[in-house]
Amino acid sequence: MRYSEWRWVSVLIWALATLVIAESWADEALPDPALRDQAVQIQEQALAAPRPDWLIEQHETVADWSVTLRDAGSSTTIAPSATSPESDDTATEPSSKGLTVTILASRALGEAQLRELFAVAAGRSEVRVVFRGVAPGESLGDFIRQIHGLLREASNDMDSDAFPRIEIDPRPFQTPLVEVAPTLIVTDGVGVEVARVSGISRPDWILEQVGQGRRGDLGVRGPTVAVSEPDLIAELQRRLAGIDWDTRREVALARYWERAAFAELPVVEKPRERRLDLTLVAQTDVTLPDGTTMIRAGERVDPLAFMPFRQRLFVFDATDSRQVAEVARRGAASRVEGRLPVYLATQMDRAAGWEGYRTVQTALHDPLYLLTPDVQRRFQIERVPAVVESREGVLMVSEWVPEG
């Protein structure tokens, strides 16, 4: 059984993003308090603002989607009797091209009926099974694991290549309000509702009614249960309202420096200069869109010939007051010369936290960054303090002994 083929589409992208934002505050922080406060304001505004059209639509355009569905040539064999909803007798085959059947479901239906719904929707691109949300306090992961289990049990009744479309989307339950399941809703190629019925789980029946010209609310034609899951949007808003953002920010600030990874490099004992060779060898021809060959395979290319290096990278240990003072002086002189200084710290005072970070940044009069492993490897930084700069088209690394 290839469970990777289960298709979970339309799971409210914006809702998932909101959960990620809420859960990631304990892991990330912005260096500047004003920026952090602005980020919280933006999140609060996003909650109150209406959803934009590009988030509401699940496809590039509804029109394109409906054309694709029509081209697929999907048609449904349906039962003839309008008075016997669950009849299995097949007589006519009215066209259902361009129509979508949404089965509004709930786990309150019970596992046996849910497995039946999945089997009915299996292999039918025009049929989708939609849940309004997850249980209060339940995670999306727990919900998905439970549905996977039901799919596994129902797999004997469906082909391995024909899994049902299962989605979480509260919108079909909202206008008009749907409080019972199962409820079937038929929409046309542009998303306009054609007909609906409750108490029936067979898409073929309602498609037959539509084929015979019936429209609107067709009533309750069988047993129903109350939808047990709350509206996902309302549940997310409730959870977000209960988050103490001030505490989250303070915790994130405190934890950032506890977990920050530093590059522990030795202090320079003797001045040294090294030339960096960044030359690349093309493995294949590099051609422009018009077919012109720009670089041939085997040709050596110096990146500095295409993109001059006009900055100066100052790499230093920010816990050493000698290095901080020397780098600040050299950086100021570099700016006067027209070369932008970029400051990369290998070490920071964890105990001093953000206050220590801001103290160093104030001394430099410029932003301060941490040296990352990829930058360290790229410029072959071995000792501190050091500066990386371009001289007459050659990239040089200079190390000097800190004074004092």
C-alpha positions, 0 to 999 in steps of 0.5 A, a space after each residue: 500500500 503506497 500511503 504517500 499517494 494519499 492526497 491532502 489538498 486545500 488544508 487552509 494554507 494560511 491557517 497552517 502558516 498561522 500555527 507555524 508562526 505561533 509555535 515558532 516564537 520559542 525558537 526564533 527571535 529578531 535582534 531589534 526590539 522594534 522589529 519584534 514588536 512590529 512583527 507581532 502587530 503584523 500578526 495581529 492585523 493578519 488575524 483581523 483582516 479578511 482573507 485575500 482572494 489568492 488565499 481563498 482560491 485553491 487553484 490558479 483560477 476556477 475557470 482553468 480548474 473546471 476546464 481541466 475537469 471537463 477535459 478529463 471527461 468524467 461522467 457518473 453512473 447514477 441510480 434512476 429513482 428519485 424516491 429511493 435515494 439509496 437504490 443501486 439500480 443503474 439506468 440512466 447516465 446524465 452528464 456531470 461534467 464540470 460538477 463537483 460533489 463535496 461530502 461534508 463529513 464528521 468523525 461523529 459519523 463513526 469509523 464504519 460510515 467514514 470508511 464507506 464515505 472514503 470508498 465512495 469517493 475513491 478514484 473520483 476526481 469530482 468528489 471530495 470528502 471535507 471535514 470542518 476542523 479538528 477536535 479542540 486541543 487536537 493537532 493536525 498531525 493527530 487528525 491526519 494519523 487517525 484518518 490514515 488509519 481509517 484509510 488503511 482499514 478501508 483500502 480493501 474496498 478501493 484500488 491502490 491507485 484510487 485514493 479519495 480526496 480528503 480535505 480540511 476546509 471550514 468554508 463549505 460549512 459556513 454559508 449557509 451554516 451546516 451542522 449535520 453530516 453527511 451533507 452533499 453539496 453539488 457546485 458547478 465549474 465556477 463554484 456556484 452551488 447547484 443543489 444540496 441534501 443531508 442524510 445521504 452519502 452517495 454522490 450518484 443520487 444527488 447527481 441524478 437529481 441535478 441531471 433531472 433538473 432539480 436545484 436548491 436544498 433537497 432536504 434531509 433524506 436519511 439519518 444524520 449526526 451533529 458535526 463534532 469538529 469546531 470551525 478550524 478558523 474559529 479554533 485557530 483564533 481561539 488558540 491564538 487569543 490564548 497565547 501570551 505573546 509578551 512571554 513568548 518573546 521574552 522566552 525566545 530572547 533568552 533562549 536565542 543566545 543559549 542555543 546560538 552556535 559559535 565558531 571557536 577560532 584561535 587568536 592570531 599570534 603572527 600577522 599573515 596574508 593569504 590569497 584566495 583562489 575562487 576560480 571555478 571550472 565549468 563542468 558543462 557549457 553555459 548557454 544563454 536563452 538565445 543559444 549563445 555559448 557564454 562559458 564552455 565546458 572545462 573553462 576556468 572562471 573567476 567570479 571576481 571578473 563578473 562581480 567585483 567584491 567591494 566590501 570588507 569582511 571583518 571577522 573577530 571575537 566579540 568577547 575580546 574588547 581588544 578585537 572589538 576596538 580594533 575592528 571598529 577603528 578599521 571599519 570606520 577607516 574602510 567606510 571613509 575609503 568607500 569600502 563597506 565594512 561587514 562585521 562577522 562575530 565568531 563569539 558573543 557573550 552568552 551571559 550578556 545576551 542581547 544587551 551585550 550584542 547591542 553594546 558591541 553593535 553600538 561600538 561598531 555603528 553598523 549591524 553585527 552578524 554571526 559568522 556562519 559555517 558556509 561563510 567560514 568555509 568559503 573564505 577559509 577563515 582560520 584565525 581572528 581577527 581577520 579581514 577579507 578584501 579585494 585588491 587589484 582583482 585578487 581576494 586576500 585574507 589578512 590576519 593581524 595581532 590584536 593590540 593592547 
